[in-house]
Amino acid sequence: MTDTSFENLADSLLEALEEGIGDHADAERQGGVLTVEGPDGTWIVNKHAPTRQVWLSSPKSGARHFAFDTQSGLWADTRGGSDLLAILSAELGVALEWHPE
């Protein structure tokens, strides 16, 4: 994946998350960082260009890293387990969707 491809995918993801979460919680994106204020704390989703990953800091599940899997079209946990959207959907109680461009 090129740097430009990563940036486009990650920006598209953050935009979709901000829109999807924004109706249910306070979600604000500034640059490559999305901050979500929920009843259980603060979630931070940010893109990490050097590793071409998206990182999550969650008050429920802690810190996790996700890499885009071209076969599934999902942001997969680098240590196994659920993908980013599944985790955020479960933790925030919001149905989230994102489709790579």
TIMI-2910 file (N, C-alpha, C, CB; in pm, 1 decimal, decimal comma, always signed):
<rs>
+----------+----------+----------+----------+----------+----------+----------+----------+----------+----------+----------+----------+------+
!      n_x !      n_y !      n_z !     ca_x !     ca_y !     ca_z !      c_x !      c_y !      c_z !     cb_x !     cb_y !     cb_z ! resn !
+----------+----------+----------+----------+----------+----------+----------+----------+----------+----------+----------+----------+------+
!    +85,0 !   -117,5 !     +0,0 !     +0,0 !     +0,0 !     +0,0 !    +89,6 !   +123,9 !     +0,0 !    -96,7 !     -0,3 !   +122,7 !  Met !
!    +57,4 !   +217,9 !    -85,0 !   +135,6 !   +341,2 !    -90,4 !    +94,1 !   +434,6 !    +22,5 !   +118,4 !   +410,8 !   -226,8 !  Thr !
!   +177,1 !   +533,4 !    +48,8 !   +143,4 !   +634,1 !   +149,9 !    +13,4 !   +704,4 !   +114,6 !   +256,5 !   +736,7 !   +163,9 !  Asp !
!     -4,4 !   +738,6 !    -12,8 !   -125,6 !   +808,5 !    -56,9 !   -248,6 !   +721,2 !    -38,1 !   -113,2 !   +850,6 !   -203,8 !  Thr !
!   -238,5 !   +593,4 !    -70,8 !   -351,0 !   +500,9 !    -52,4 !   -388,7 !   +491,6 !    +94,5 !   -316,3 !   +361,0 !   -107,2 !  Ser !
!   -288,1 !   +477,6 !   +181,0 !   -315,6 !   +471,4 !   +324,3 !   -385,9 !   +597,8 !   +371,4 !   -186,0 !   +450,6 !   +403,1 !  Phe !
!   -332,7 !   +713,2 !   +334,6 !   -392,3 !   +840,0 !   +377,8 !   -537,9 !   +850,5 !   +333,9 !   -312,5 !   +958,3 !   +322,0 !  Glu !
!   -565,9 !   +812,8 !   +209,7 !   -702,7 !   +820,4 !   +158,2 !   -796,1 !   +725,2 !   +232,6 !   -704,7 !   +788,9 !     +8,5 !  Asn !
!   -750,8 !   +601,5 !   +254,0 !   -832,5 !   +504,1 !   +326,5 !   -856,3 !   +547,7 !   +470,9 !   -765,7 !   +366,4 !   +323,8 !  Leu !
!   -751,4 !   +590,5 !   +537,9 !   -763,7 !   +630,6 !   +678,3 !   -851,1 !   +754,7 !   +692,9 !   -625,2 !   +656,8 !   +738,5 !  Ala !
!   -835,9 !   +852,3 !   +604,2 !   -920,2 !   +972,7 !   +610,7 !  -1066,6 !   +937,9 !   +586,0 !   -873,0 !  +1077,6 !   +508,0 !  Asp !
!  -1090,9 !   +849,4 !   +489,8 !  -1227,2 !   +805,5 !   +461,0 !  -1287,6 !   +734,3 !   +581,8 !  -1229,2 !   +713,0 !   +338,3 !  Ser !
!  -1209,1 !   +650,4 !   +646,9 !  -1254,4 !   +580,1 !   +766,6 !  -1289,3 !   +678,5 !   +877,5 !  -1147,3 !   +482,1 !   +814,9 !  Leu !
!  -1199,0 !   +770,7 !   +907,9 !  -1223,2 !   +866,5 !  +1016,1 !  -1346,5 !   +951,9 !   +988,5 !  -1100,9 !   +956,4 !  +1035,7 !  Leu !
!  -1365,7 !   +990,4 !   +863,8 !  -1484,2 !  +1069,2 !   +827,2 !  -1612,2 !   +987,9 !   +848,9 !  -1474,8 !  +1115,6 !   +679,8 !  Glu !
!  -1611,0 !   +862,3 !   +806,2 !  -1728,3 !   +776,1 !   +823,8 !  -1756,7 !   +752,2 !   +972,4 !  -1707,4 !   +641,4 !   +751,4 !  Ala !
!  -1652,7 !   +732,5 !  +1051,3 !  -1671,5 !   +712,9 !  +1195,3 !  -1729,4 !   +837,8 !  +1260,1 !  -1538,7 !   +675,8 !  +1262,3 !  Leu !
!  -1676,7 !   +953,5 !  +1224,5 !  -1727,5 !  +1078,8 !  +1281,8 !  -1875,7 !  +1095,1 !  +1249,7 !  -1647,4 !  +1200,1 !  +1228,3 !  Glu !
!  -1913,1 !  +1068,8 !  +1126,8 !  -2053,9 !  +1081,8 !  +1087,4 !  -2140,7 !   +977,2 !  +1156,2 !  -2068,0 !  +1069,2 !   +935,4 !  Glu !
!  -2094,7 !   +852,0 !  +1159,7 !  -2173,7 !   +744,9 !  +1218,6 !  -2190,0 !   +756,0 !  +1369,0 !  -2112,0 !   +614,3 !  +1185,9 !  Gly !
!  -2087,7 !   +801,1 !  +1436,3 !  -2091,1 !   +813,3 !  +1582,1 !  -2155,1 !   +944,9 !  +1624,1 !  -1949,6 !   +802,6 !  +1640,2 !  Ile !
!  -2141,8 !  +1047,9 !  +1541,1 !  -2185,8 !  +1182,1 !  +1575,8 !  -2331,2 !  +1195,6 !  +1615,3 !  -2160,3 !  +1270,4 !  +1464,0 !  Gly !
!  -2417,2 !  +1106,5 !  +1566,9 !  -2558,9 !  +1111,7 !  +1604,2 !  -2584,4 !  +1053,3 !  +1742,9 !  -2642,4 !  +1037,3 !  +1501,4 !  Asp !
!  -2486,1 !   +983,5 !  +1799,5 !  -2504,8 !   +912,2 !  +1925,4 !  -2412,2 !   +957,3 !  +2037,1 !  -2486,0 !   +767,2 !  +1903,0 !  His !
!  -2304,6 !  +1022,7 !  +2001,9 !  -2205,8 !  +1067,7 !  +2101,2 !  -2132,6 !  +1188,8 !  +2044,1 !  -2104,4 !   +952,6 !  +2137,9 !  Ala !
!  -2059,9 !  +1256,7 !  +2128,1 !  -1982,2 !  +1372,9 !  +2085,1 !  -1856,0 !  +1323,9 !  +2015,1 !  -1946,7 !  +1465,3 !  +2206,3 !  Asp !
!  -1852,6 !  +1339,1 !  +1882,4 !  -1738,1 !  +1294,3 !  +1802,4 !  -1683,6 !  +1413,0 !  +1724,3 !  -1778,3 !  +1177,9 !  +1705,8 !  Ala !
!  -1553,1 !  +1433,1 !  +1735,9 !  -1490,2 !  +1545,8 !  +1666,6 !  -1357,6 !  +1501,1 !  +1607,6 !  -1469,4 !  +1665,9 !  +1762,5 !  Glu !
!  -1340,9 !  +1534,0 !  +1480,3 !  -1217,1 !  +1498,3 !  +1410,2 !  -1135,9 !  +1623,5 !  +1386,0 !  -1247,0 !  +1426,0 !  +1276,2 !  Arg !
!  -1008,5 !  +1615,4 !  +1418,6 !   -914,0 !  +1722,6 !  +1389,1 !   -793,7 !  +1656,5 !  +1323,9 !   -873,1 !  +1804,0 !  +1519,1 !  Gln !
!   -779,3 !  +1682,4 !  +1195,0 !   -670,5 !  +1619,9 !  +1120,8 !   -687,7 !  +1470,0 !  +1119,6 !   -535,0 !  +1657,3 !  +1180,6 !  Gly !
!   -587,1 !  +1398,9 !  +1160,9 !   -590,1 !  +1254,1 !  +1160,4 !   -631,3 !  +1191,9 !  +1291,9 !   -458,3 !  +1203,0 !  +1122,7 !  Gly !
!   -701,1 !  +1269,3 !  +1376,8 !   -740,8 !  +1219,3 !  +1508,8 !   -890,6 !  +1240,4 !  +1529,2 !   -660,2 !  +1290,1 !  +1621,2 !  Val !
!   -960,2 !  +1133,4 !  +1566,5 !  -1101,9 !  +1140,2 !  +1600,7 !  -1114,4 !  +1117,1 !  +1750,3 !  -1186,1 !  +1035,3 !  +1519,6 !  Leu !
!  -1180,3 !  +1209,8 !  +1819,3 !  -1202,9 !  +1198,4 !  +1962,9 !  -1351,9 !  +1180,0 !  +1985,8 !  -1149,0 !  +1323,6 !  +2039,5 !  Thr !
!  -1386,5 !  +1077,1 !  +2062,1 !  -1526,3 !  +1046,7 !  +2092,8 !  -1543,5 !  +1050,8 !  +2243,6 !  -1569,0 !   +907,4 !  +2034,9 !  Val !
!  -1632,3 !  +1138,7 !  +2288,0 !  -1664,9 !  +1148,8 !  +2430,1 !  -1793,9 !  +1071,9 !  +2452,8 !  -1678,7 !  +1298,6 !  +2476,3 !  Glu !
!  -1785,3 !   +965,0 !  +2531,0 !  -1902,5 !   +883,2 !  +2560,0 !  -1927,0 !   +875,7 !  +2709,0 !  -1886,1 !   +743,1 !  +2502,5 !  Gly !
!  -2035,3 !   +810,0 !  +2748,6 !  -2068,1 !   +800,3 !  +2890,7 !  -1964,9 !   +722,4 !  +2971,5 !  -2202,3 !   +736,1 !  +2907,1 !  Pro !
!  -1887,8 !   +635,9 !  +2903,7 !  -1788,8 !   +554,2 !  +2973,8 !  -1646,8 !   +607,2 !  +2962,4 !  -1793,0 !   +414,7 !  +2921,5 !  Asp !
!  -1630,1 !   +724,5 !  +2899,2 !  -1496,4 !   +779,9 !  +2884,8 !  -1470,8 !   +833,2 !  +2745,1 !  -1393,7 !   +675,8 !  +2918,9 !  Gly !
!  -1342,9 !   +840,6 !  +2709,8 !  -1300,9 !   +897,9 !  +2582,6 !  -1230,7 !   +793,6 !  +2497,3 !  -1209,2 !  +1018,1 !  +2605,5 !  Thr !
!  -1275,6 !   +784,1 !  +2373,3 !  -1212,1 !   +698,5 !  +2273,7 !  -1133,8 !   +788,6 !  +2179,2 !  -1317,7 !   +611,7 !  +2195,8 !  Trp !
!  -1016,7 !   +746,3 !  +2140,1 !   -937,6 !   +819,9 !  +2042,3 !   -898,3 !   +723,3 !  +1931,7 !   -811,3 !   +885,5 !  +2107,9 !  Ile !
!   -929,3 !   +763,1 !  +1808,2 !   -891,9 !   +685,9 !  +1690,4 !   -802,1 !   +776,6 !  +1607,9 !  -1018,6 !   +636,8 !  +1607,9 !  Val !
!   -682,1 !   +730,2 !  +1578,6 !   -593,1 !   +814,3 !  +1498,8 !   -517,6 !   +732,0 !  +1395,9 !   -494,6 !   +888,3 !  +1588,8 !  Asn !
!   -482,2 !   +799,1 !  +1287,5 !   -402,9 !   +730,7 !  +1186,2 !   -255,6 !   +745,9 !  +1221,1 !   -432,5 !   +786,8 !  +1044,1 !  Lys !
!   -181,0 !   +640,4 !  +1196,3 !    -38,4 !   +638,9 !  +1225,0 !    +33,6 !   +605,4 !  +1094,9 !     -3,1 !   +536,0 !  +1339,0 !  His !
!    +69,6 !   +709,6 !  +1022,2 !   +126,3 !   +694,0 !   +887,6 !   +254,1 !   +610,4 !   +882,3 !   +154,5 !   +828,9 !   +830,0 !  Ala !
!   +349,2 !   +624,5 !   +976,8 !   +472,9 !   +547,3 !   +965,2 !   +450,7 !   +395,8 !   +958,8 !   +562,5 !   +579,3 !  +1081,1 !  Pro !
!   +347,6 !   +346,5 !  +1027,7 !   +319,5 !   +202,7 !  +1027,5 !   +202,2 !   +167,1 !   +936,7 !   +291,0 !   +155,0 !  +1168,9 !  Thr !
!   +139,8 !   +269,6 !   +878,1 !    +18,7 !   +251,6 !   +795,0 !    -88,0 !   +176,2 !   +872,9 !    +52,3 !   +175,4 !   +663,7 !  Arg !
!   -109,4 !   +222,5 !   +995,7 !   -209,2 !   +162,7 !  +1083,8 !   -301,9 !   +270,9 !  +1137,0 !   -141,6 !    +86,8 !  +1200,2 !  Gln !
!   -415,6 !   +225,8 !  +1187,5 !   -506,7 !   +311,1 !  +1262,0 !   -501,7 !   +260,4 !  +1405,6 !   -654,6 !   +308,4 !  +1202,3 !  Val !
!   -482,9 !   +353,0 !  +1498,5 !   -469,7 !   +316,4 !  +1638,7 !   -593,8 !   +357,8 !  +1714,9 !   -345,1 !   +380,4 !  +1700,3 !  Trp !
!   -632,1 !   +275,2 !  +1812,2 !   -747,0 !   +301,2 !  +1897,7 !   -702,4 !   +303,4 !  +2042,3 !   -857,3 !   +195,7 !  +1876,4 !  Leu !
!   -746,2 !   +405,8 !  +2113,9 !   -732,0 !   +410,1 !  +2259,0 !   -874,2 !   +409,5 !  +2313,7 !   -649,0 !   +537,7 !  +2308,2 !  Ser !
!   -908,4 !   +306,5 !  +2389,4 !  -1044,5 !   +286,9 !  +2437,4 !  -1047,2 !   +271,8 !  +2589,1 !  -1107,3 !   +164,3 !  +2371,0 !  Ser !
!  -1145,9 !   +335,1 !  +2656,2 !  -1157,6 !   +316,4 !  +2800,3 !  -1206,0 !   +175,2 !  +2836,0 !  -1252,8 !   +420,2 !  +2858,4 !  Pro !
!  -1256,8 !   +101,4 !  +2736,8 !  -1307,3 !    -33,5 !  +2763,1 !  -1208,0 !   -142,8 !  +2725,6 !  -1435,9 !    -55,2 !  +2688,0 !  Lys !
!  -1143,1 !   -128,5 !  +2610,6 !  -1055,7 !   -236,9 !  +2564,1 !   -908,5 !   -199,1 !  +2557,3 !  -1100,1 !   -282,6 !  +2429,1 !  Ser !
!   -874,7 !    -77,7 !  +2593,4 !   -735,1 !    -36,4 !  +2595,1 !   -683,9 !     +6,7 !  +2458,7 !   -650,3 !   -147,6 !  +2647,1 !  Gly !
!   -554,1 !     -5,4 !  +2440,5 !   -489,2 !    +38,2 !  +2317,0 !   -478,7 !    -79,2 !  +2220,1 !   -348,8 !    +97,3 !  +2346,2 !  Ala !
!   -513,3 !    -50,3 !  +2093,5 !   -506,2 !   -153,1 !  +1989,2 !   -462,0 !    -88,0 !  +1859,4 !   -643,3 !   -225,2 !  +1971,1 !  Arg !
!   -402,4 !   -169,9 !  +1772,7 !   -357,2 !   -122,7 !  +1641,5 !   -427,1 !   -203,7 !  +1533,5 !   -202,1 !   -134,1 !  +1627,4 !  His !
!   -459,7 !   -137,1 !  +1422,6 !   -533,1 !   -200,6 !  +1314,1 !   -466,3 !   -169,6 !  +1181,1 !   -679,8 !   -154,4 !  +1313,0 !  Phe !
!   -455,0 !   -271,4 !  +1098,3 !   -398,6 !   -256,3 !   +964,3 !   -506,7 !   -293,4 !   +863,5 !   -270,2 !   -345,2 !   +945,4 !  Ala !
!   -508,5 !   -224,4 !   +750,4 !   -609,5 !   -252,1 !   +649,5 !   -579,8 !   -384,2 !   +580,3 !   -616,4 !   -138,1 !   +547,1 !  Phe !
!   -679,3 !   -472,4 !   +579,1 !   -668,4 !   -602,0 !   +512,3 !   -739,4 !   -591,9 !   +377,7 !   -729,3 !   -717,2 !   +600,2 !  Asp !
!   -662,6 !   -597,3 !   +271,3 !   -720,2 !   -577,1 !   +137,9 !   -816,8 !   -688,7 !    +99,5 !   -609,5 !   -567,4 !    +34,1 !  Thr !
!   -797,3 !   -809,9 !   +148,6 !   -886,7 !   -919,8 !   +113,7 !  -1025,3 !   -901,8 !   +173,8 !   -827,8 !  -1051,4 !   +159,6 !  Gln !
!  -1032,8 !   -865,5 !   +300,7 !  -1162,0 !   -851,3 !   +367,7 !  -1218,6 !   -710,0 !   +357,0 !  -1148,7 !   -889,3 !   +513,3 !  Ser !
!  -1130,9 !   -611,6 !   +331,1 !  -1175,2 !   -472,8 !   +329,4 !  -1199,1 !   -416,6 !   +468,5 !  -1300,7 !   -460,5 !   +248,4 !  Gly !
!  -1139,7 !   -482,2 !   +570,5 !  -1158,4 !   -441,4 !   +709,9 !  -1027,6 !   -391,7 !   +769,3 !  -1213,5 !   -557,9 !   +793,4 !  Leu !
!  -1040,0 !   -310,8 !   +873,1 !   -924,0 !   -270,1 !   +951,9 !   -907,7 !   -375,6 !  +1060,4 !   -941,1 !   -124,2 !  +1013,0 !  Trp !
!   -816,3 !   -469,0 !  +1038,2 !   -798,8 !   -585,8 !  +1123,8 !   -703,1 !   -556,4 !  +1239,2 !   -747,3 !   -704,0 !  +1041,9 !  Ala !
!   -737,2 !   -608,7 !  +1356,3 !   -651,5 !   -597,5 !  +1474,4 !   -520,0 !   -669,5 !  +1444,5 !   -721,6 !   -657,8 !  +1602,2 !  Asp !
!   -409,1 !   -603,1 !  +1466,3 !   -279,0 !   -661,8 !  +1434,4 !   -242,5 !   -778,0 !  +1526,8 !   -171,5 !   -555,5 !  +1441,9 !  Thr !
!   -313,7 !   -792,8 !  +1636,5 !   -288,7 !   -904,0 !  +1729,5 !   -399,6 !  -1008,4 !  +1723,9 !   -274,8 !   -851,5 !  +1872,4 !  Arg !
!   -483,5 !   -999,9 !  +1621,7 !   -596,0 !  -1091,9 !  +1609,4 !   -718,5 !  -1035,1 !  +1678,7 !   -560,6 !  -1229,2 !  +1667,9 !  Gly !
!   -828,8 !  -1098,2 !  +1659,0 !   -951,5 !  -1050,7 !  +1721,0 !  -1036,1 !   -972,7 !  +1622,1 !   -919,9 !   -964,6 !  +1842,1 !  Gly !
!  -1129,4 !   -899,7 !  +1673,7 !  -1226,9 !   -828,1 !  +1592,2 !  -1164,2 !   -713,7 !  +1515,0 !  -1338,3 !   -775,6 !  +1678,9 !  Ser !
!  -1237,1 !   -669,0 !  +1414,2 !  -1192,8 !   -552,9 !  +1337,8 !  -1236,2 !   -424,4 !  +1408,6 !  -1249,3 !   -557,4 !  +1193,6 !  Asp !
!  -1181,7 !   -313,0 !  +1365,6 !  -1204,1 !   -183,8 !  +1430,3 !  -1352,3 !   -147,2 !  +1439,2 !  -1129,5 !    -75,3 !  +1355,4 !  Leu !
!  -1426,1 !   -160,3 !  +1329,4 !  -1566,4 !   -121,8 !  +1331,8 !  -1648,2 !   -208,7 !  +1426,2 !  -1624,3 !   -128,9 !  +1192,7 !  Leu !
!  -1619,1 !   -337,4 !  +1431,2 !  -1691,1 !   -427,1 !  +1522,1 !  -1666,1 !   -387,6 !  +1667,3 !  -1648,7 !   -573,7 !  +1498,7 !  Ala !
!  -1542,8 !   -355,4 !  +1699,2 !  -1508,7 !   -316,5 !  +1836,6 !  -1578,6 !   -186,4 !  +1874,3 !  -1355,9 !   -301,3 !  +1852,6 !  Ile !
!  -1565,4 !    -84,7 !  +1789,5 !  -1629,2 !    +43,5 !  +1820,5 !  -1780,9 !    +31,1 !  +1825,5 !  -1589,4 !   +148,6 !  +1717,6 !  Leu !
!  -1839,6 !    -45,3 !  +1734,4 !  -1985,1 !    -64,7 !  +1735,0 !  -2030,6 !   -125,2 !  +1866,9 !  -2028,3 !   -154,6 !  +1617,8 !  Ser !
!  -1959,9 !   -228,3 !  +1912,9 !  -1996,3 !   -295,3 !  +2037,7 !  -1976,0 !   -204,5 !  +2158,7 !  -1914,7 !   -422,8 !  +2054,6 !  Ala !
!  -1864,2 !   -134,4 !  +2162,3 !  -1833,5 !    -52,0 !  +2279,5 !  -1921,6 !    +72,4 !  +2288,6 !  -1688,0 !    -10,7 !  +2276,6 !  Glu !
!  -1957,3 !   +129,3 !  +2173,6 !  -2036,5 !   +252,4 !  +2174,0 !  -2186,1 !   +226,5 !  +2155,0 !  -1987,0 !   +345,3 !  +2065,3 !  Leu !
!  -2223,2 !   +103,5 !  +2122,1 !  -2363,8 !    +71,3 !  +2100,4 !  -2420,3 !   +139,5 !  +1976,8 !  -2444,9 !   +110,4 !  +2221,4 !  Gly !
!  -2336,3 !   +151,8 !  +1873,3 !  -2373,7 !   +220,7 !  +1750,0 !  -2339,8 !   +129,3 !  +1632,7 !  -2300,6 !   +359,1 !  +1737,2 !  Val !
!  -2434,5 !   +113,9 !  +1539,5 !  -2405,3 !    +35,9 !  +1419,1 !  -2321,5 !   +121,4 !  +1325,5 !  -2536,6 !    -11,8 !  +1348,5 !  Ala !
!  -2200,1 !    +78,3 !  +1295,9 !  -2109,1 !   +155,2 !  +1212,2 !  -2080,1 !    +82,1 !  +1082,4 !  -1979,3 !   +183,8 !  +1286,5 !  Leu !
!  -2074,1 !   +157,1 !   +974,7 !  -2040,8 !   +101,0 !   +844,6 !  -1934,9 !   +187,8 !   +778,9 !  -2166,3 !    +89,8 !   +754,8 !  Glu !
!  -1852,0 !   +123,2 !   +699,5 !  -1753,2 !   +193,3 !   +618,7 !  -1717,3 !   +103,2 !   +503,4 !  -1627,0 !   +232,3 !   +701,6 !  Trp !
!  -1707,2 !   +161,9 !   +385,9 !  -1671,6 !    +86,1 !   +268,1 !  -1552,0 !   +155,3 !   +201,8 !  -1792,8 !    +74,1 !   +169,8 !  His !
!  -1444,8 !    +82,3 !   +181,3 !  -1326,0 !   +144,9 !   +119,3 !  -1359,2 !   +198,5 !    -19,4 !  -1209,4 !    +43,4 !   +110,0 !  Pro !
!  -1296,4 !   +309,8 !    -50,2 !  -1321,0 !   +372,6 !   -180,0 !  -1245,7 !   +302,6 !   -288,2 !  -1283,2 !   +518,7 !   -177,7 !  Glu !
+----------+----------+----------+----------+----------+----------+----------+----------+----------+----------+----------+----------+------+
</rs>
